[in-house]
Amino acid sequence: MNFRLSPRWAPYVLISPFLILFAVFGVFPLGFSLWLAFQAWEPTSGLETMRWVGLENFAFALQDPWFWKALKNTAWLALMSGLPQHLVAIPLAAFIDGGIRRWRDGVVGAWFVPYITSTVAIAILFASLFSTDFGLVNAMLGWVGLGPVDWLGQPENVKPAIASIVFWRFVGFNVVLYLAALQSIPRDLYEAAALDGAGPLQRFRYITLPGLRPMIFFGVTLSVVGGLQLFEEPFILTGGRGGPDQSGMTAAVYLYRMAFDFNDFGGASAMSWLLFVVVVGLTWLTHRLLGPRKDGA
């Protein structure tokens, strides 16, 4: 009851719960996965069976055709689901910002709902929608005279189905980002441009897009990082096996299979670090293309 905490140590004591949890659930798993990348280990055999193999896991990963196919699938899904998000979200945010006043909060909330909904629930719902015999998507195609499509049973249809789920889930999140960025663009610029005779398209091109550049960089970076880590949607839609001809197997799904199906934690750890290098490289490329320029623009 009479214990007094020294002011010198009080800040460290108060933030220690976060630091302890971060060390246990953040730093340790990260360091252990890096250590495992250089080991051959089957966890069912115990820690004493861990054996140092150096770069063999990385060499195996770079020669594994399934790993390269998973990377190609991941890149395709990241591009086909990420690019449309921004192509739709930017003009949609501009329309909501300038054309909707009374019901703006409700419209924005409706677009944001998919992002806060459980990913597992969304994937299960879309699995039913894409059902070959009883799915709503094929029913709508039948209304216009198109035959049923085997969305989840044919290799060429699995990736578009997954990409549509990712697009539907994240487009509203990007709309909210761009709406927030639009509030920082001075309205005087639009008024001056209108007085000078600039039309809506010219104002969008020369005022809105440059003003959104920092947020576009932020949003595209999030899409790149998230797209390369896709797991829940392809895992549930393909039953965790990658689908027909492994066309829906992403890098994250393959890492999971390496660890828990093939019991190769060392190989999975090495592949995860190679994926990390890919994410860092593409993030750097995004910064070069869309990041702040040296002149401050």
N, C-alpha and C positions, 0 to 999 in steps of 0.2 A: 504493500500500500504506500510505502514511503519511497519507492524506487523513483529516481529522477534520471532522465535520459540527458546526457550531455548534449548541448547544442551542436557540438562538433560532429557527433555521430548520428544525430537524429535524422538528417536527410537520408543517410545510407540505410538506416534501419527501416525507414518508412518505404523506401523503394525496393528493399530486399525481397519481398514476396514476388514482385515481377521479375527481378533478376534471377531468382532461384528457379521459377517456372520456365523462364526463357532458356536458362542453362540446361534444364532437364529435358524440355520438350523441343528445344530449338538447336542449341549449340551441340549438345551430345549426339542427337541423331545425324546431324550434318557431318560432324567429325567421324562418327562411326561408319557412315556410308562411304566416306572417302577412304577410310582404312579398309573396308570390305572390298573396295574396287581393286585392291591389290592382293586379295586373298581368294582361295578356293575353300568354300565352306557350305556345308549342308547343316542347317540349324537343328535338324532332328538328331544329328549325331553328337551334339554338344560342342562347347567352345574349344575343347582340346583337339578337335579334328581340323581346326582352322590352319590352313597352310599357305605360306607366302608364295605367290606365283608371279610377282612383278607386274609387267605390262601384258600378260597373257590374256587377261579379261578384255582389255581394250583392243588387242589384236583380234580376238575372236569377234568382238562386236563389229569392228570395221570390216570383217570378212563375212558377216552373217547376212545373207540375203533377206531374211525376214526383218532384220533391224532396218535395212535400207528401204524396204517396202513400207514399213511402218512410218518412217520419216517422210516418205513421199506421200503417203495417205494423209499424214498430219499436215504437211505443207499445203496439200490440195484443200483440205477442210478449212484450214486457217485462212486461206485466200478466198475461197468461195463463200465462206460464212462471214468473214471479217470485212471484206471490201464492200459488199452490199449494205452492211450495217451503216457505214458512214455515208454512202451515197444516198441512202434513204433518210438517215437521221438528220443530216445537215439541212436539206431543204424543208423537211418536216418541222424541224425546230424553228426555222425562219418563218414558216407559215403560221405556226402556233403563236409565235411571238408577235407577229404583226397582224394576224387575222382573227385571232380568238381572244376575247377579253373576258366575257362573263363566265364562261365555263372552263377557263384555262386550267385551273387546278384539277378539276375532275378529269379532263382529257389527259393531262400529264400523268396523273395517278393511274389511269387505265393503261397507259403505255408502260408504266413502270412495274405493274403487277407481275408480269412474267419473270422479271429479274429477282424478285423477292420470293417467288414460289419455289418450292422444293424441286431441285433438279431431278431427283428420282421420280417424283410424281409427274413432272412434265414428260420425261422420257417414256414412262409407262403409258401416259395418255397418247402420245404420238405413236407409240407402237400399235395401239388400237386403231388410231386414225389411218395408219399405213397398212392395215391388214388387207390381204389380197382379196378375200371373199366378203368380208363384212365391214371394211374400213370406210370411213366417210370420204376420204380422198378419192378412192376408186368409184364410190357412188356418185360424186360430183363429176368425175370424168365420164361416167356413163350417161349423165344428163346431156352432155354435149356430143354423144356418139362415139366416145373413145373407149377402147376396151380396157379391162382391168390390168393394172400394172403390178407385177410382183416386186414391190419395193424392197423388201427385206430378203428376198430369195435369189436375186440376180446381182452379180458383182457391180454392174454399171449403174444400178439404182440405189445401192446402199449409201454411198457417199452423198448424193444429193439429198436423201432423206435426213441424214445426220446434219448436213449443213443447214437445212431449213429449220431444224429445231434450234440450233445455235443462233441463227439469225433472229428467229422469233423471240428468243429469250433475252438477247442483249441489245436489240435495236432501241428499245425503250430506255435503257440505261444511257445510251449515247445521246438520245434526244434530251434527256435531263441535263447531261453535261453541256451540250451545246446551247440549251436554253439559258443555263447559268452564265455561259460565256457571252451570250448576246446582251445580257444586262450591263456588261462592262463597256460596250461600244457606245460612245456619245451619240445621242439622238440628233445633236446639232449637225453631225456629218450627213445624216440622211436628209434633213431639212434643207441644208445648203445644196446638196446634190440635186434634190427635187427642184429647187428654184433655178438651178443651172440647166434644167431640162433632162436630167438623167432619168431613164426609165427604171422599172423594178429590176430587170435583169442586170442593168449596168450597176445599180446600187448594190445588188447582191454580189456581183463579181468584184467590184473595186472597193467596197466597204465591208460587207459581211465576211467574205472569205478571208481577206487579210486580217480582220479583227479576230477571226476564229482560229488563226494559225497556231497559237500556243495550245489551245484546247484540242485541235486536230492532232497535234503531235502527241499530247497526253493520251487521247482516246485511241489512236492507232497503236501506240506503245502497249496499252493495256490489251488491245485485241491481239497483238503479236504474241505477247507473253501468255495470255489465256488460250489462244488458239493452239499453241504448241504444247499445251498441257491438257488438252481435251481428254476426258476420261469417262465421266458418268454417262453422257449421251451415247457414245459408241459402245460402251460396255453393256448397257442395258438393252439397247436395240439389237445387238448381235449376240446376246447371251453370254458375253464375256469371252467369246471365241474368235472374234474378228469378222464374223460373217462369211458368206461364200467367197472362196478364193482369197480370204484375208483382206477383202477390199475395205472393210470398216475398222481394221486394226490400227489404232494410232500408236504413237511411241509410248504414251503412258500405259495403254492397255497391254502392250507387249512387255513393258517393264514388270507389270503386275504378273503376267503369265510366267515370265522368266523366274520370278521370285517364288510364286506360290503354286504354279502348276509344274514347272520344271525343277523347282527346288534349287535354283542356282542364284543365290543371293549375291555372290561376287560379280557374276556377269551382269545382273540387274543393276548393281551399284555402278559398275563401269559405264553402262549405257546411260544411266541417269546423269552422270557427269558429262558424257558426250552431248547429251541433250541440253545440259546447262550451257555448254560452250556454244551450241547452235543458237540458243535463246539470247545469249550475250551478243553474239555476232549480228543477229538480225536487229536487236535493239540498238546497237551502235549504228547500223545502216539506216534505221529509221530516224535516228538523231541527225545523221548527216543529211538526210533528205528533207526532213520536216522540222528539225530543231532550230533554235535561235541562231541567226547568222552573226558573223563577226561584227557587222555594222549595227547590230542591235535590232534589226528588223524582224 
